[in-house]
Amino acid sequence: MKKNETGLDRAVRVILGVVLLALVFVGPRTAWGWLGLVPLTTGLVGFCPLYLLAGSKTCCGGADQRGA
């Protein structure tokens, strides 16, 4: 499985995931915070299935994107 996220994209996802998960334990203590697992996981792994379905990626580089 190839990574399809840049470092900045991954960092934003991890931060967003942690903030959303914090809603479960502190603050309003809402169950909606569990949705933070999705961006946290994709940020840590570096792969977003929705990018694959859309046929896009934020990650540059690789053999398929080099000029000929």
Summary of the structure (lengths in Angstrom):
residues: 68
radius of gyration: 14.7
end to end distance: 24.8
largest distance: 54.2
contacts: 171
relative contact order: 0.24
helix: 63%
strand: 0%
